[in-house]
Amino acid sequence: MAKVFKAFLVLTAVFMAFSSCKKQSVQADVSVSGDKKTESNFTIGFSIDTLAIERWRRDCDVFLNTAKDLGADVIVQNAGNSVQEQQKQIGYLINRNVKAIVIVPKQADSLTECIRLAKSKNIPVISYDRLILNADISLYITVDSKAVGTLMAKELLTRNSKGKWFCFYGPQEDYNMSLIKRGVENQIKGAPVSISLVYYTDGWNYDLSYQKMIELIKEKNLPDVIVAGNDAVANSIIQALGEFYPENNILIGGQDADIAGCQNVVSGKQTVTIYKPINELAQKAAEIACSLAQGKSVEEASGTKDVIDNGYGEIPVLWMQPVAVTKRNMDEVIIKSGFHTKDEVYRE
């Protein structure tokens, strides 16, 4: 598993009371220093809603290493799954006069004022993986979440082209969930499939998805197929099913290709996971953030001409494409790429 904090991380606890994006509030100011011999050192900010999920720890690790290699100092802010704390922490980054901010938003439409303040100070803002809505962001960089839903549904349909489906998504405020949902629904259109349940896992609290599945099992309400918002949600469902129906034939799909997800796929407990090129995504985001911090334009830094409407206007977007991973191509996609080792996946 990738570790977020390498030996070069410096952790400083800072306790200040502030109440909005115009004021500071930070629980942990984590900074990574670039090579001090580099004359062009500058500071960028990375605001993330939580580091409790394996996938985000990997993103953060790759981002920090790349930025460090490019001579940047990085201030990381972990909002602990709180909208209000993220707003305050972004205000703190602005107050620190960082040269660029990369944000994984907790809630898509909660940062309009924060972004307005950043733009007023000429600080470029990159929306990372999840789209920030109704705000003048500089760039959105992401894996195509609609394609994630499409690929997941396509693979599940090849195994069972009819029947009852349950969808256990992540939090409703996570805009990516609406895109995945759209991809799933578009793919199954016209098939003899009925989505009998759509459940949103509030705060990515996997105890909630686990308890919901237990409730359904006790009601003897079981589907043929389950779409999960990520591999951790899928794993919570697998755990619940294992307590009552360890030999069930329910097809289950997830995303992120995390360790547990890949292990579940090769053991037959999960049908498919969607690999997202997280290393490349985080590396590219760090490269672009460093370029913007040094005065390059978005077009120069990203090379993209694609746009997406986020409610404020047309925002430049850089898409990366996901890959469906099953037992058949686990070694090719996951092992050979170095995303996980063979020992980790197969527990050898």
Secondary structure per residue as TSV (DSSP state, phi and psi in degrees):
chain	resnum	aa	ss	phi	psi
A	1	M	-	360.0	137.7
A	2	A	-	-67.5	140.3
A	3	K	-	-106.7	134.9
A	4	V	S	-73.1	-42.1
A	5	F	-	-103.6	107.7
A	6	K	-	-87.0	-179.4
A	7	A	T	-64.7	-21.9
A	8	F	T	-83.1	-2.2
A	9	L	E	-77.4	141.7
A	10	V	E	-120.9	124.5
A	11	L	E	-108.3	122.2
A	12	T	E	-127.0	121.2
A	13	A	-	-84.1	128.2
A	14	V	-	-127.3	124.3
A	15	F	-	-118.2	111.6
A	16	M	-	-137.4	147.4
A	17	A	-	-104.9	116.0
A	18	F	-	-142.1	158.9
A	19	S	-	-123.7	-2.8
A	20	S	S	-152.5	-178.1
A	21	C	T	-65.4	-14.1
A	22	K	T	-86.7	-4.9
A	23	K	S	-129.8	157.6
A	24	Q	-	-86.9	145.3
A	25	S	-	-159.0	119.2
A	26	V	-	-145.9	136.4
A	27	Q	S	-96.0	-34.1
A	28	A	-	-143.4	118.6
A	29	D	E	-102.1	103.0
A	30	V	E	-105.4	120.1
A	31	S	E	-122.3	145.8
A	32	V	E	-120.7	126.4
A	33	S	-	-94.9	137.5
A	34	G	-	-78.9	-176.8
A	35	D	-	-63.1	115.7
A	36	K	T	-65.1	-13.9
A	37	K	T	-78.6	-13.5
A	38	T	-	-78.5	125.1
A	39	E	T	-72.8	-22.9
A	40	S	T	-95.2	30.7
A	41	N	-	-58.0	141.4
A	42	F	E	-153.0	167.9
A	43	T	E	-118.7	133.0
A	44	I	E	-123.6	160.0
A	45	G	E	-111.8	147.0
A	46	F	E	-129.6	111.5
A	47	S	E	-107.1	121.8
A	48	I	E	-127.5	143.6
A	49	D	S	-72.9	-31.2
A	50	T	-	-162.6	152.0
A	51	L	S	-115.3	17.2
A	52	A	-	-75.0	-18.4
A	53	I	S	-97.6	134.2
A	54	E	H	-51.3	-43.4
A	55	R	H	-58.2	-42.7
A	56	W	H	-70.8	-31.1
A	57	R	H	-65.6	-36.5
A	58	R	H	-66.1	-47.5
A	59	D	H	-53.6	-48.5
A	60	C	H	-63.1	-42.6
A	61	D	H	-59.6	-49.2
A	62	V	H	-65.4	-43.2
A	63	F	H	-58.1	-48.0
A	64	L	H	-64.0	-44.0
A	65	N	H	-62.7	-41.8
A	66	T	H	-66.4	-46.7
A	67	A	H	-62.1	-41.3
A	68	K	H	-59.3	-45.0
A	69	D	H	-63.2	-25.5
A	70	L	T	-90.9	7.3
A	71	G	T	88.7	15.0
A	72	A	E	-96.6	148.2
A	73	D	E	-94.5	138.4
A	74	V	E	-122.7	129.4
A	75	I	E	-103.1	116.8
A	76	V	E	-99.0	133.4
A	77	Q	E	-123.1	121.2
A	78	N	E	-105.4	114.7
A	79	A	-	-81.4	-3.7
A	80	G	T	59.8	34.7
A	81	N	T	68.8	27.3
A	82	S	-	-118.7	125.0
A	83	V	H	-61.6	-47.7
A	84	Q	H	-63.2	-40.8
A	85	E	H	-67.1	-37.0
A	86	Q	H	-65.2	-40.9
A	87	Q	H	-59.1	-45.2
A	88	K	H	-66.1	-40.5
A	89	Q	H	-68.7	-35.3
A	90	I	H	-65.5	-38.6
A	91	G	H	-58.7	-38.2
A	92	Y	H	-63.7	-43.6
A	93	L	H	-62.9	-41.1
A	94	I	H	-62.1	-43.1
A	95	N	H	-64.3	-28.4
A	96	R	T	-79.4	-1.4
A	97	N	T	59.8	41.6
A	98	V	-	-64.2	159.4
A	99	K	S	-91.9	-12.8
A	100	A	-	-164.7	153.1
A	101	I	E	-130.5	131.6
A	102	V	E	-109.2	130.2
A	103	I	E	-127.9	129.6
A	104	V	E	-101.5	101.2
A	105	P	-	-74.1	140.4
A	106	K	S	-70.3	-45.1
A	107	Q	S	-130.2	127.1
A	108	A	T	-58.5	-36.9
A	109	D	T	-105.4	22.9
A	110	S	S	-102.9	2.5
A	111	L	-	-119.8	16.0
A	112	T	H	-56.0	-48.2
A	113	E	H	-67.7	-38.8
A	114	C	H	-60.4	-45.3
A	115	I	H	-67.9	-38.6
A	116	R	H	-58.8	-42.6
A	117	L	H	-67.1	-41.7
A	118	A	H	-61.5	-44.7
A	119	K	H	-64.6	-34.5
A	120	S	H	-65.4	-20.6
A	121	K	T	-105.8	15.4
A	122	N	T	59.0	35.1
A	123	I	-	-99.0	114.0
A	124	P	-	-66.8	144.2
A	125	V	E	-124.1	126.9
A	126	I	E	-106.4	126.4
A	127	S	E	-88.0	118.5
A	128	Y	E	-104.7	120.1
A	129	D	S	68.2	-47.3
A	130	R	S	-106.9	136.5
A	131	L	-	-78.0	128.3
A	132	I	-	-82.9	125.9
A	133	L	-	-95.4	153.1
A	134	N	S	56.8	41.8
A	135	A	S	-151.5	150.4
A	136	D	-	-85.6	67.2
A	137	I	-	-76.4	158.3
A	138	S	S	-81.3	-36.1
A	139	L	E	-160.7	147.1
A	140	Y	E	-116.2	121.8
A	141	I	E	-120.6	128.3
A	142	T	E	-161.5	165.4
A	143	V	E	-87.7	140.7
A	144	D	-	-64.7	101.1
A	145	S	H	-70.8	-30.9
A	146	K	H	-62.6	-40.3
A	147	A	H	-65.4	-31.6
A	148	V	H	-59.1	-48.9
A	149	G	H	-64.1	-39.5
A	150	T	H	-63.1	-48.2
A	151	L	H	-63.9	-41.8
A	152	M	H	-62.0	-49.4
A	153	A	H	-64.7	-38.1
A	154	K	H	-62.0	-45.2
A	155	E	H	-66.5	-41.2
A	156	L	H	-66.0	-37.5
A	157	L	H	-65.6	-32.3
A	158	T	H	-67.1	-24.4
A	159	R	H	-90.5	-30.6
A	160	N	-	-154.0	105.2
A	161	S	S	-86.8	7.5
A	162	K	S	-151.3	172.9
A	163	G	E	113.7	-167.4
A	164	K	E	-99.1	128.8
A	165	W	E	-114.0	142.1
A	166	F	E	-113.0	141.6
A	167	C	E	-119.7	114.3
A	168	F	E	-106.5	93.1
A	169	Y	E	-88.4	178.8
A	170	G	S	-81.8	-158.0
A	171	P	-	-62.6	144.4
A	172	Q	T	-65.8	-27.3
A	173	E	T	-77.4	-9.5
A	174	D	-	-79.5	108.6
A	175	Y	H	-59.6	-27.9
A	176	N	H	-61.8	-29.0
A	177	M	H	-65.4	-36.6
A	178	S	H	-67.8	-33.4
A	179	L	H	-72.1	-42.4
A	180	I	H	-62.3	-44.1
A	181	K	H	-58.4	-42.5
A	182	R	H	-63.3	-41.9
A	183	G	H	-64.0	-41.8
A	184	V	H	-62.6	-49.5
A	185	E	H	-66.4	-36.3
A	186	N	H	-65.3	-38.7
A	187	Q	H	-70.6	-35.2
A	188	I	H	-89.5	-2.7
A	189	K	T	-57.3	128.0
A	190	G	T	90.7	-13.4
A	191	A	S	-85.7	153.1
A	192	P	S	-76.0	60.6
A	193	V	E	-123.6	138.8
A	194	S	E	-122.6	127.2
A	195	I	E	-86.4	105.7
A	196	S	E	-90.6	-15.9
A	197	L	E	-148.3	131.8
A	198	V	E	-122.8	116.1
A	199	Y	E	-122.6	132.9
A	200	Y	E	-105.7	125.5
A	201	T	-	-86.0	97.8
A	202	D	G	-59.7	129.9
A	203	G	G	62.8	20.6
A	204	W	G	51.9	37.8
A	205	N	-	-87.0	103.4
A	206	Y	H	-71.1	-17.9
A	207	D	H	-63.1	-32.9
A	208	L	H	-69.1	-44.7
A	209	S	H	-67.1	-36.4
A	210	Y	H	-62.2	-49.2
A	211	Q	H	-65.1	-36.5
A	212	K	H	-64.1	-40.9
A	213	M	H	-67.2	-39.4
A	214	I	H	-59.1	-43.6
A	215	E	H	-59.7	-44.5
A	216	L	H	-66.3	-39.0
A	217	I	H	-62.6	-44.2
A	218	K	H	-66.4	-26.6
A	219	E	T	-83.1	-0.8
A	220	K	T	57.3	36.8
A	221	N	-	-107.9	90.2
A	222	L	-	-116.0	142.3
A	223	P	-	-96.0	176.5
A	224	D	S	-89.2	-30.8
A	225	V	E	-140.8	142.0
A	226	I	E	-127.1	125.9
A	227	V	E	-97.5	126.7
A	228	A	E	-114.3	145.7
A	229	G	S	-64.6	-28.4
A	230	N	S	-159.5	179.7
A	231	D	H	-68.3	-29.4
A	232	A	H	-70.4	-38.9
A	233	V	H	-62.6	-44.5
A	234	A	H	-58.3	-41.3
A	235	N	H	-65.3	-37.2
A	236	S	H	-64.9	-36.0
A	237	I	H	-70.0	-41.9
A	238	I	H	-61.0	-41.0
A	239	Q	H	-61.8	-43.7
A	240	A	H	-63.9	-46.1
A	241	L	H	-63.2	-36.3
A	242	G	H	-64.4	-25.4
A	243	E	H	-75.1	-25.3
A	244	F	H	-117.7	-38.5
A	245	Y	-	-133.8	70.4
A	246	P	T	-63.3	-20.9
A	247	E	T	-106.9	28.9
A	248	N	-	-69.0	160.5
A	249	N	-	-112.7	25.4
A	250	I	-	-74.8	131.0
A	251	L	E	-82.5	136.3
A	252	I	E	-133.6	131.8
A	253	G	E	-120.0	146.6
A	254	G	E	-144.3	-173.2
A	255	Q	E	-141.6	160.4
A	256	D	S	109.2	-22.3
A	257	A	-	53.6	43.0
A	258	D	-	-74.3	173.6
A	259	I	H	-56.8	-51.2
A	260	A	H	-62.6	-39.0
A	261	G	H	-62.6	-45.2
A	262	C	H	-66.3	-39.6
A	263	Q	H	-62.8	-40.8
A	264	N	H	-65.5	-35.2
A	265	V	H	-66.5	-48.7
A	266	V	H	-70.0	-23.5
A	267	S	H	-87.1	-7.0
A	268	G	T	88.3	3.8
A	269	K	S	-80.8	-24.8
A	270	Q	-	-126.1	139.5
A	271	T	S	-80.4	-44.4
A	272	V	E	-151.6	145.7
A	273	T	E	-124.6	153.6
A	274	I	E	-104.2	116.0
A	275	Y	E	-78.0	128.0
A	276	K	-	-112.8	130.9
A	277	P	-	-69.5	71.4
A	278	I	H	-64.2	-42.6
A	279	N	H	-58.8	-46.6
A	280	E	H	-66.1	-38.3
A	281	L	H	-63.6	-49.2
A	282	A	H	-66.7	-39.3
A	283	Q	H	-63.1	-45.8
A	284	K	H	-64.8	-40.3
A	285	A	H	-61.7	-41.5
A	286	A	H	-65.8	-42.1
A	287	E	H	-61.5	-44.5
A	288	I	H	-67.5	-42.7
A	289	A	H	-60.1	-42.3
A	290	C	H	-66.2	-38.0
A	291	S	H	-66.1	-44.1
A	292	L	H	-63.8	-38.5
A	293	A	H	-63.2	-25.7
A	294	Q	T	-98.9	13.7
A	295	G	T	99.3	1.0
A	296	K	-	-73.8	155.1
A	297	S	-	-77.3	163.2
A	298	V	H	-60.3	-41.7
A	299	E	H	-65.0	-41.6
A	300	E	H	-64.4	-42.5
A	301	A	H	-74.8	-36.5
A	302	S	H	-102.7	-30.8
A	303	G	-	73.4	6.1
A	304	T	-	-92.2	149.1
A	305	K	-	-119.1	-1.7
A	306	D	-	-74.7	152.1
A	307	V	E	-136.3	160.4
A	308	I	E	-139.9	142.6
A	309	D	E	-87.2	117.0
A	310	N	-	-104.7	15.9
A	311	G	S	96.1	-25.1
A	312	Y	S	-90.7	-39.7
A	313	G	S	170.6	-169.4
A	314	E	E	-83.0	118.7
A	315	I	E	-109.0	135.6
A	316	P	E	-58.2	138.2
A	317	V	E	-134.4	139.2
A	318	L	E	-116.2	113.9
A	319	W	E	-95.4	143.2
A	320	M	E	-123.7	150.0
A	321	Q	-	-102.8	137.5
A	322	P	-	-85.8	170.4
A	323	V	E	-135.6	132.7
A	324	A	E	-74.8	132.9
A	325	V	E	-121.8	125.7
A	326	T	-	-126.7	-174.0
A	327	K	T	-56.5	-34.4
A	328	R	T	-63.9	-39.0
A	329	N	T	-119.8	16.8
A	330	M	H	-56.9	-48.4
A	331	D	I	-64.1	-42.2
A	332	E	I	-65.6	-45.1
A	333	V	I	-86.9	-46.3
A	334	I	I	-91.9	-49.0
A	335	I	I	-73.5	-51.0
A	336	K	T	-64.9	-29.2
A	337	S	T	-77.0	-14.0
A	338	G	T	82.6	8.3
A	339	F	S	-62.6	-43.8
A	340	H	S	-136.5	159.4
A	341	T	-	-87.8	162.5
A	342	K	H	-62.5	-39.5
A	343	D	H	-62.5	-39.5
A	344	E	H	-65.6	-46.4
A	345	V	H	-72.0	-47.6
A	346	Y	H	-92.7	-2.8
A	347	R	T	52.7	47.8
A	348	E	-	-90.9	360.0
